[in-house]
Amino acid sequence: MPGSTKAMAALTVGGLVLVTAYSVTIGSSGWLWFAWVVLMLVTIGALIARGTEEG
């Protein structure tokens, strides 16, 4: 996994932690969860694209 894809995956996991903490302390926000899902889908797409590039 190259550096940029690894950083993107770390950002996605960190974002999940932050959104969860925000939801627990302040209350759930649909827009935050929507943004996290979009980030997750982009990360998965980058991982798939990187995988097909190597194989």
ROLUM-992367 format. One record per atom (N, C-alpha, C, O): residue number from 1; x, y, z; atom name; chain. Coordinates in nm, 2 decimals. Example, Ala and Ser with C-alpha at 12.3 -4.5 7.8 and 13.67 -1.06 7.14 Angstrom:
{rofi 1; {1.32; -0.57; 0.78}; "N"; "A"};
{rofi 1; {1.23; -0.45; 0.78}; "CA"; "A"};
{rofi 1; {1.32; -0.33; 0.78}; "C"; "A"};
{rofi 1; {1.42; -0.33; 0.85}; "O"; "A"};
{rofi 2; {1.28; -0.22; 0.71}; "N"; "A"};
{rofi 2; {1.37; -0.11; 0.71}; "CA"; "A"};
{rofi 2; {1.29; 0.00; 0.79}; "C"; "A"};
{rofi 2; {1.34; 0.11; 0.80}; "O"; "A"};
END
This chain:
{rofi 1; {0.09; -0.12; 0.00}; "N"; "A"};
{rofi 1; {0.00; 0.00; 0.00}; "CA"; "A"};
{rofi 1; {0.09; 0.12; 0.00}; "C"; "A"};
{rofi 1; {0.17; 0.14; 0.10}; "O"; "A"};
{rofi 2; {0.08; 0.20; -0.10}; "N"; "A"};
{rofi 2; {0.17; 0.32; -0.11}; "CA"; "A"};
{rofi 2; {0.13; 0.43; -0.01}; "C"; "A"};
{rofi 2; {0.03; 0.42; 0.06}; "O"; "A"};
{rofi 3; {0.22; 0.52; 0.01}; "N"; "A"};
{rofi 3; {0.20; 0.62; 0.12}; "CA"; "A"};
{rofi 3; {0.08; 0.70; 0.11}; "C"; "A"};
{rofi 3; {0.01; 0.72; 0.21}; "O"; "A"};
{rofi 4; {0.04; 0.75; -0.01}; "N"; "A"};
{rofi 4; {-0.09; 0.83; -0.02}; "CA"; "A"};
{rofi 4; {-0.21; 0.75; 0.02}; "C"; "A"};
{rofi 4; {-0.30; 0.80; 0.08}; "O"; "A"};
{rofi 5; {-0.22; 0.62; -0.03}; "N"; "A"};
{rofi 5; {-0.33; 0.54; 0.00}; "CA"; "A"};
{rofi 5; {-0.34; 0.50; 0.15}; "C"; "A"};
{rofi 5; {-0.44; 0.49; 0.21}; "O"; "A"};
{rofi 6; {-0.22; 0.48; 0.21}; "N"; "A"};
{rofi 6; {-0.21; 0.45; 0.35}; "CA"; "A"};
{rofi 6; {-0.26; 0.57; 0.43}; "C"; "A"};
{rofi 6; {-0.33; 0.55; 0.53}; "O"; "A"};
{rofi 7; {-0.22; 0.69; 0.39}; "N"; "A"};
{rofi 7; {-0.26; 0.81; 0.46}; "CA"; "A"};
{rofi 7; {-0.41; 0.83; 0.45}; "C"; "A"};
{rofi 7; {-0.47; 0.87; 0.55}; "O"; "A"};
{rofi 8; {-0.46; 0.80; 0.33}; "N"; "A"};
{rofi 8; {-0.61; 0.81; 0.31}; "CA"; "A"};
{rofi 8; {-0.68; 0.72; 0.40}; "C"; "A"};
{rofi 8; {-0.79; 0.75; 0.46}; "O"; "A"};
{rofi 9; {-0.63; 0.59; 0.41}; "N"; "A"};
{rofi 9; {-0.70; 0.49; 0.50}; "CA"; "A"};
{rofi 9; {-0.69; 0.54; 0.65}; "C"; "A"};
{rofi 9; {-0.78; 0.52; 0.72}; "O"; "A"};
{rofi 10; {-0.57; 0.59; 0.69}; "N"; "A"};
{rofi 10; {-0.56; 0.64; 0.83}; "CA"; "A"};
{rofi 10; {-0.65; 0.76; 0.85}; "C"; "A"};
{rofi 10; {-0.71; 0.77; 0.96}; "O"; "A"};
{rofi 11; {-0.67; 0.85; 0.75}; "N"; "A"};
{rofi 11; {-0.76; 0.96; 0.77}; "CA"; "A"};
{rofi 11; {-0.91; 0.91; 0.78}; "C"; "A"};
{rofi 11; {-0.98; 0.97; 0.86}; "O"; "A"};
{rofi 12; {-0.94; 0.81; 0.71}; "N"; "A"};
{rofi 12; {-1.08; 0.75; 0.71}; "CA"; "A"};
{rofi 12; {-1.10; 0.69; 0.85}; "C"; "A"};
{rofi 12; {-1.21; 0.71; 0.91}; "O"; "A"};
{rofi 13; {-1.01; 0.62; 0.90}; "N"; "A"};
{rofi 13; {-1.02; 0.56; 1.04}; "CA"; "A"};
{rofi 13; {-1.03; 0.67; 1.14}; "C"; "A"};
{rofi 13; {-1.11; 0.66; 1.23}; "O"; "A"};
{rofi 14; {-0.94; 0.76; 1.13}; "N"; "A"};
{rofi 14; {-0.94; 0.88; 1.22}; "CA"; "A"};
{rofi 14; {-1.07; 0.96; 1.22}; "C"; "A"};
{rofi 14; {-1.12; 1.00; 1.32}; "O"; "A"};
{rofi 15; {-1.12; 0.97; 1.10}; "N"; "A"};
{rofi 15; {-1.25; 1.04; 1.08}; "CA"; "A"};
{rofi 15; {-1.37; 0.96; 1.15}; "C"; "A"};
{rofi 15; {-1.45; 1.02; 1.21}; "O"; "A"};
{rofi 16; {-1.36; 0.83; 1.14}; "N"; "A"};
{rofi 16; {-1.46; 0.75; 1.20}; "CA"; "A"};
{rofi 16; {-1.46; 0.77; 1.35}; "C"; "A"};
{rofi 16; {-1.56; 0.79; 1.42}; "O"; "A"};
{rofi 17; {-1.34; 0.78; 1.41}; "N"; "A"};
{rofi 17; {-1.32; 0.80; 1.55}; "CA"; "A"};
{rofi 17; {-1.38; 0.94; 1.59}; "C"; "A"};
{rofi 17; {-1.45; 0.95; 1.69}; "O"; "A"};
{rofi 18; {-1.34; 1.04; 1.51}; "N"; "A"};
{rofi 18; {-1.39; 1.17; 1.54}; "CA"; "A"};
{rofi 18; {-1.54; 1.19; 1.53}; "C"; "A"};
{rofi 18; {-1.61; 1.25; 1.62}; "O"; "A"};
{rofi 19; {-1.60; 1.13; 1.43}; "N"; "A"};
{rofi 19; {-1.74; 1.14; 1.41}; "CA"; "A"};
{rofi 19; {-1.82; 1.07; 1.52}; "C"; "A"};
{rofi 19; {-1.92; 1.11; 1.57}; "O"; "A"};
{rofi 20; {-1.76; 0.95; 1.56}; "N"; "A"};
{rofi 20; {-1.83; 0.88; 1.67}; "CA"; "A"};
{rofi 20; {-1.82; 0.95; 1.80}; "C"; "A"};
{rofi 20; {-1.92; 0.96; 1.87}; "O"; "A"};
{rofi 21; {-1.70; 1.01; 1.83}; "N"; "A"};
{rofi 21; {-1.69; 1.09; 1.95}; "CA"; "A"};
{rofi 21; {-1.78; 1.21; 1.95}; "C"; "A"};
{rofi 21; {-1.84; 1.24; 2.05}; "O"; "A"};
{rofi 22; {-1.79; 1.28; 1.84}; "N"; "A"};
{rofi 22; {-1.88; 1.39; 1.82}; "CA"; "A"};
{rofi 22; {-2.02; 1.35; 1.85}; "C"; "A"};
{rofi 22; {-2.10; 1.42; 1.92}; "O"; "A"};
{rofi 23; {-2.06; 1.24; 1.79}; "N"; "A"};
{rofi 23; {-2.20; 1.19; 1.80}; "CA"; "A"};
{rofi 23; {-2.23; 1.15; 1.95}; "C"; "A"};
{rofi 23; {-2.34; 1.17; 2.00}; "O"; "A"};
{rofi 24; {-2.13; 1.10; 2.02}; "N"; "A"};
{rofi 24; {-2.15; 1.06; 2.16}; "CA"; "A"};
{rofi 24; {-2.16; 1.18; 2.25}; "C"; "A"};
{rofi 24; {-2.25; 1.18; 2.34}; "O"; "A"};
{rofi 25; {-2.08; 1.28; 2.23}; "N"; "A"};
{rofi 25; {-2.07; 1.39; 2.32}; "CA"; "A"};
{rofi 25; {-2.18; 1.50; 2.29}; "C"; "A"};
{rofi 25; {-2.25; 1.55; 2.38}; "O"; "A"};
{rofi 26; {-2.19; 1.54; 2.16}; "N"; "A"};
{rofi 26; {-2.28; 1.65; 2.12}; "CA"; "A"};
{rofi 26; {-2.41; 1.60; 2.07}; "C"; "A"};
{rofi 26; {-2.52; 1.66; 2.09}; "O"; "A"};
{rofi 27; {-2.41; 1.49; 1.99}; "N"; "A"};
{rofi 27; {-2.53; 1.44; 1.93}; "CA"; "A"};
{rofi 27; {-2.50; 1.41; 1.78}; "C"; "A"};
{rofi 27; {-2.41; 1.47; 1.72}; "O"; "A"};
{rofi 28; {-2.58; 1.32; 1.73}; "N"; "A"};
{rofi 28; {-2.56; 1.27; 1.59}; "CA"; "A"};
{rofi 28; {-2.59; 1.38; 1.49}; "C"; "A"};
{rofi 28; {-2.68; 1.46; 1.50}; "O"; "A"};
{rofi 29; {-2.50; 1.38; 1.39}; "N"; "A"};
{rofi 29; {-2.52; 1.48; 1.28}; "CA"; "A"};
{rofi 29; {-2.52; 1.39; 1.15}; "C"; "A"};
{rofi 29; {-2.42; 1.33; 1.12}; "O"; "A"};
{rofi 30; {-2.63; 1.40; 1.08}; "N"; "A"};
{rofi 30; {-2.64; 1.32; 0.95}; "CA"; "A"};
{rofi 30; {-2.53; 1.36; 0.85}; "C"; "A"};
{rofi 30; {-2.48; 1.28; 0.78}; "O"; "A"};
{rofi 31; {-2.50; 1.49; 0.85}; "N"; "A"};
{rofi 31; {-2.41; 1.54; 0.75}; "CA"; "A"};
{rofi 31; {-2.27; 1.49; 0.78}; "C"; "A"};
{rofi 31; {-2.19; 1.46; 0.68}; "O"; "A"};
{rofi 32; {-2.23; 1.48; 0.90}; "N"; "A"};
{rofi 32; {-2.10; 1.42; 0.94}; "CA"; "A"};
{rofi 32; {-2.09; 1.28; 0.90}; "C"; "A"};
{rofi 32; {-1.99; 1.23; 0.84}; "O"; "A"};
{rofi 33; {-2.19; 1.20; 0.92}; "N"; "A"};
{rofi 33; {-2.19; 1.06; 0.88}; "CA"; "A"};
{rofi 33; {-2.19; 1.04; 0.73}; "C"; "A"};
{rofi 33; {-2.12; 0.96; 0.68}; "O"; "A"};
{rofi 34; {-2.26; 1.13; 0.66}; "N"; "A"};
{rofi 34; {-2.27; 1.13; 0.52}; "CA"; "A"};
{rofi 34; {-2.13; 1.16; 0.46}; "C"; "A"};
{rofi 34; {-2.08; 1.09; 0.37}; "O"; "A"};
{rofi 35; {-2.06; 1.26; 0.52}; "N"; "A"};
{rofi 35; {-1.92; 1.29; 0.47}; "CA"; "A"};
{rofi 35; {-1.83; 1.18; 0.50}; "C"; "A"};
{rofi 35; {-1.74; 1.15; 0.42}; "O"; "A"};
{rofi 36; {-1.84; 1.11; 0.61}; "N"; "A"};
{rofi 36; {-1.75; 1.00; 0.64}; "CA"; "A"};
{rofi 36; {-1.78; 0.88; 0.55}; "C"; "A"};
{rofi 36; {-1.68; 0.82; 0.50}; "O"; "A"};
{rofi 37; {-1.90; 0.85; 0.51}; "N"; "A"};
{rofi 37; {-1.93; 0.75; 0.42}; "CA"; "A"};
{rofi 37; {-1.87; 0.78; 0.28}; "C"; "A"};
{rofi 37; {-1.82; 0.69; 0.22}; "O"; "A"};
{rofi 38; {-1.88; 0.91; 0.24}; "N"; "A"};
{rofi 38; {-1.82; 0.95; 0.11}; "CA"; "A"};
{rofi 38; {-1.67; 0.93; 0.12}; "C"; "A"};
{rofi 38; {-1.61; 0.88; 0.02}; "O"; "A"};
{rofi 39; {-1.61; 0.97; 0.23}; "N"; "A"};
{rofi 39; {-1.47; 0.95; 0.24}; "CA"; "A"};
{rofi 39; {-1.43; 0.80; 0.24}; "C"; "A"};
{rofi 39; {-1.33; 0.77; 0.18}; "O"; "A"};
{rofi 40; {-1.51; 0.72; 0.30}; "N"; "A"};
{rofi 40; {-1.48; 0.58; 0.30}; "CA"; "A"};
{rofi 40; {-1.49; 0.52; 0.16}; "C"; "A"};
{rofi 40; {-1.41; 0.44; 0.12}; "O"; "A"};
{rofi 41; {-1.59; 0.56; 0.09}; "N"; "A"};
{rofi 41; {-1.61; 0.51; -0.05}; "CA"; "A"};
{rofi 41; {-1.50; 0.55; -0.14}; "C"; "A"};
{rofi 41; {-1.45; 0.48; -0.23}; "O"; "A"};
{rofi 42; {-1.45; 0.68; -0.12}; "N"; "A"};
{rofi 42; {-1.34; 0.72; -0.20}; "CA"; "A"};
{rofi 42; {-1.21; 0.65; -0.17}; "C"; "A"};
{rofi 42; {-1.13; 0.61; -0.25}; "O"; "A"};
{rofi 43; {-1.19; 0.62; -0.04}; "N"; "A"};
{rofi 43; {-1.08; 0.54; 0.01}; "CA"; "A"};
{rofi 43; {-1.08; 0.40; -0.05}; "C"; "A"};
{rofi 43; {-0.98; 0.35; -0.10}; "O"; "A"};
{rofi 44; {-1.20; 0.33; -0.05}; "N"; "A"};
{rofi 44; {-1.21; 0.20; -0.11}; "CA"; "A"};
{rofi 44; {-1.18; 0.21; -0.26}; "C"; "A"};
{rofi 44; {-1.12; 0.12; -0.31}; "O"; "A"};
{rofi 45; {-1.23; 0.31; -0.32}; "N"; "A"};
{rofi 45; {-1.21; 0.32; -0.47}; "CA"; "A"};
{rofi 45; {-1.06; 0.34; -0.50}; "C"; "A"};
{rofi 45; {-1.01; 0.28; -0.59}; "O"; "A"};
{rofi 46; {-0.99; 0.41; -0.41}; "N"; "A"};
{rofi 46; {-0.85; 0.43; -0.43}; "CA"; "A"};
{rofi 46; {-0.77; 0.30; -0.41}; "C"; "A"};
{rofi 46; {-0.68; 0.27; -0.48}; "O"; "A"};
{rofi 47; {-0.81; 0.22; -0.31}; "N"; "A"};
{rofi 47; {-0.75; 0.09; -0.28}; "CA"; "A"};
{rofi 47; {-0.77; 0.00; -0.40}; "C"; "A"};
{rofi 47; {-0.68; -0.07; -0.44}; "O"; "A"};
{rofi 48; {-0.89; 0.00; -0.45}; "N"; "A"};
{rofi 48; {-0.92; -0.09; -0.57}; "CA"; "A"};
{rofi 48; {-0.84; -0.05; -0.69}; "C"; "A"};
{rofi 48; {-0.79; -0.13; -0.76}; "O"; "A"};
{rofi 49; {-0.84; 0.08; -0.71}; "N"; "A"};
{rofi 49; {-0.76; 0.13; -0.83}; "CA"; "A"};
{rofi 49; {-0.62; 0.10; -0.81}; "C"; "A"};
{rofi 49; {-0.55; 0.06; -0.91}; "O"; "A"};
{rofi 50; {-0.56; 0.11; -0.69}; "N"; "A"};
{rofi 50; {-0.42; 0.08; -0.67}; "CA"; "A"};
{rofi 50; {-0.40; -0.07; -0.69}; "C"; "A"};
{rofi 50; {-0.29; -0.11; -0.74}; "O"; "A"};
{rofi 51; {-0.49; -0.15; -0.64}; "N"; "A"};
{rofi 51; {-0.48; -0.30; -0.66}; "CA"; "A"};
{rofi 51; {-0.48; -0.34; -0.80}; "C"; "A"};
{rofi 51; {-0.40; -0.43; -0.84}; "O"; "A"};
{rofi 52; {-0.57; -0.28; -0.89}; "N"; "A"};
{rofi 52; {-0.57; -0.32; -1.03}; "CA"; "A"};
{rofi 52; {-0.45; -0.26; -1.10}; "C"; "A"};
{rofi 52; {-0.41; -0.32; -1.20}; "O"; "A"};
{rofi 53; {-0.39; -0.16; -1.05}; "N"; "A"};
{rofi 53; {-0.28; -0.10; -1.11}; "CA"; "A"};
{rofi 53; {-0.16; -0.19; -1.10}; "C"; "A"};
{rofi 53; {-0.07; -0.20; -1.19}; "O"; "A"};
{rofi 54; {-0.15; -0.25; -0.98}; "N"; "A"};
{rofi 54; {-0.04; -0.34; -0.95}; "CA"; "A"};
{rofi 54; {-0.05; -0.48; -1.02}; "C"; "A"};
{rofi 54; {0.05; -0.54; -1.05}; "O"; "A"};
{rofi 55; {-0.17; -0.53; -1.03}; "N"; "A"};
{rofi 55; {-0.19; -0.66; -1.08}; "CA"; "A"};
{rofi 55; {-0.21; -0.66; -1.23}; "C"; "A"};
{rofi 55; {-0.23; -0.76; -1.29}; "O"; "A"};
END
